[in-house]
Amino acid sequence: MKKNILITGSTDGIGKLAAIKLAKEGHTIYLHGRNAEKLDKVIAEVKKLSNNENVKGFIADLSDLDAVKKMSEQVNSEVAKLDVLINNAGVFKSPNIQTKAGFDLRFAVNYFAPYLMTKRLLPLLKKGTAPRIINLSSAAQAPVSFEALAGKAQIPMQASYAQSKLAITMWSFYMAKREPEVSIIAVNPGSLLDTNMVREAYGKSWSTADKGGNILYDLAVSEEYEGVTGKYFDNDKGEKKGIFGDAHQLAYDETVIEKMIAETDLILNKW
Ligand SMILES: NC(=O)c1ccc[n+]([C@@H]2O[C@H](COP(=O)([O-])OP(=O)(O)OC[C@H]3O[C@@H](n4cnc5c(N)ncnc54)[C@H](OP(=O)(O)O)[C@@H]3O)[C@@H](O)[C@H]2O)c1
């Protein structure tokens, strides 16, 4: 069955690779980017490589939560139903630390943006067939400082990256319990995959970017994962490909999760 699939941060890296693979199978792909020129180029490239004209795009700088809201409204008005949402866009190293609203860039892009967008796109997903949400986590996960989350304390970018990734994992598990109609999985796509993010941060890689693109593809459409929800997929483990495994222990602590969601809602109530 052909699906409607939205992938954030699909102008590069593993999101783009997953988009190409999914488009080749004839699914309708909604790409997302922050730069109009790059997005148009990637739309044309994905169409050409896949021989599939059902490739469209949305623009939003996810560090700007007003733009996240606007893009969610556009998706809601232009797309009839969504079967898969891959919250893939992410940032690690960056010249600027804070967003214009005063949040750490990593918390904003890696956690607040998918949180807000998903909330707004849930009705569209519920119109989909066996809908799935794939949230990009990481092997790097660390306890969330609520001060840093709210933009009231500055922490090193490695710390806020790891905290944003535990935050998205905790929220994935929280949402999976409350939204039984939708399958929600948090995934570590593999560590040090050969993408811009990793090259800019470490100048070296351990694995190909394809390893990450392939697992996003699988989690998005493979029958094997239909109906699987509230789990953490670890692509650093397993043999041929990853396996479901354990996220950070706090991702299973209901009290801490409830507190983090309450803090998040307080911070984001303006949007
Ligand atoms: N690579 C790894 O080893 C690894 C390991 C664990 C988790 N991950 C996660 O996997 C996801 C994809 O990462 P990647 O390795 O493929 O990185 P990448 O090649 O740097 O791609 C990141 C994508 O996110 C987009 N993006 C970044 N900041 C944005 C913003 N403010 N607004 C809108 N879009 C933005 C980028 O847009 P541009 O094209 O405009 O740059 C790009 O399309 C991330 O969530 C990352 O944390 C990666």
The ligand as a Tripos MOL2 file, in Angstrom:
@<TRIPOS>MOLECULE
LIG
   48    52     1     0     0
SMALL
NO_CHARGES

@<TRIPOS>ATOM
      1 N1         24.6150   10.8560   12.0140 N.am      1 LIG1
      2 C1         24.6000   10.1730   13.1620 C.2       1 LIG1
      3 O1         25.5590    9.4540   13.4870 O.2       1 LIG1
      4 C2         23.4250   10.2600   14.0860 C.ar      1 LIG1
      5 C3         23.4670    9.5060   15.2760 C.ar      1 LIG1
      6 C4         22.3730    9.5600   16.1380 C.ar      1 LIG1
      7 C5         21.2850   10.3550   15.8160 C.ar      1 LIG1
      8 N2         21.2890   11.0950   14.6610 N.ar      1 LIG1
      9 C6         20.1300   11.9160   14.3900 C.3       1 LIG1
     10 O2         19.6650   11.6980   13.0730 O.3       1 LIG1
     11 C7         19.0020   12.8660   12.5790 C.3       1 LIG1
     12 C8         19.5260   13.2180   11.1980 C.3       1 LIG1
     13 O3         20.8950   13.5860   11.3210 O.3       1 LIG1
     14 P1         21.9730   13.4660   10.1530 P.3       1 LIG1
     15 O4         23.1140   12.7460   10.7430 O.co2     1 LIG1
     16 O5         21.3480   12.9810    8.9010 O.co2     1 LIG1
     17 O6         22.3990   14.9940   10.0410 O.3       1 LIG1
     18 P2         22.5260   16.0090    8.8040 P.3       1 LIG1
     19 O7         23.1050   15.3350    7.6330 O.co2     1 LIG1
     20 O8         23.2080   17.1830    9.3920 O.co2     1 LIG1
     21 O9         21.0010   16.3520    8.4690 O.3       1 LIG1
     22 C9         20.2220   17.0720    9.3500 C.3       1 LIG1
     23 C10        18.9790   17.5420    8.6500 C.3       1 LIG1
     24 O10        18.2550   18.3840    9.5830 O.3       1 LIG1
     25 C11        18.0750   19.6630    8.9900 C.3       1 LIG1
     26 N3         18.0950   20.7410    9.9790 N.ar      1 LIG1
     27 C12        19.0740   21.0400   10.8720 C.ar      1 LIG1
     28 N4         18.7390   22.1420   11.5700 N.ar      1 LIG1
     29 C13        17.5270   22.5550   11.1180 C.ar      1 LIG1
     30 C14        16.6750   23.6290   11.4180 C.ar      1 LIG1
     31 N5         16.9970   24.5660   12.3130 N.pl3     1 LIG1
     32 N6         15.5190   23.7260   10.7460 N.ar      1 LIG1
     33 C15        15.1780   22.8350    9.7990 C.ar      1 LIG1
     34 N7         15.9460   21.7960    9.4600 N.ar      1 LIG1
     35 C16        17.1150   21.6540   10.1030 C.ar      1 LIG1
     36 C17        19.2240   19.8060    7.9960 C.3       1 LIG1
     37 O11        18.9180   20.7960    7.0320 O.3       1 LIG1
     38 P3         20.0450   21.3540    6.0060 P.3       1 LIG1
     39 O12        20.0370   20.4000    4.8470 O.co2     1 LIG1
     40 O13        19.5340   22.7130    5.6660 O.co2     1 LIG1
     41 O14        21.3490   21.3670    6.7450 O.co2     1 LIG1
     42 C18        19.2820   18.3930    7.4320 C.3       1 LIG1
     43 O15        18.2830   18.2050    6.4560 O.3       1 LIG1
     44 C19        19.2350   13.9460   13.6350 C.3       1 LIG1
     45 O16        18.1100   14.0680   14.4630 O.3       1 LIG1
     46 C20        20.4060   13.4110   14.4330 C.3       1 LIG1
     47 O17        20.4550   13.9080   15.7400 O.3       1 LIG1
     48 C21        22.3250   11.0640   13.7900 C.ar      1 LIG1
@<TRIPOS>BOND
     1     1     2 1
     2     2     3 2
     3     2     4 1
     4     4     5 ar
     5     4    48 ar
     6     5     6 ar
     7     6     7 ar
     8     7     8 ar
     9     8     9 1
    10     8    48 ar
    11     9    10 1
    12     9    46 1
    13    10    11 1
    14    11    12 1
    15    11    44 1
    16    12    13 1
    17    13    14 1
    18    14    15 2
    19    14    16 1
    20    14    17 1
    21    17    18 1
    22    18    19 2
    23    18    20 1
    24    18    21 1
    25    21    22 1
    26    22    23 1
    27    23    24 1
    28    23    42 1
    29    24    25 1
    30    25    26 1
    31    25    36 1
    32    26    27 ar
    33    26    35 ar
    34    27    28 ar
    35    28    29 ar
    36    29    30 ar
    37    29    35 ar
    38    30    31 1
    39    30    32 ar
    40    32    33 ar
    41    33    34 ar
    42    34    35 ar
    43    36    37 1
    44    36    42 1
    45    37    38 1
    46    38    39 2
    47    38    40 1
    48    38    41 1
    49    42    43 1
    50    44    45 1
    51    44    46 1
    52    46    47 1
@<TRIPOS>SUBSTRUCTURE
     1 LIG1         1 GROUP 0 **** ****
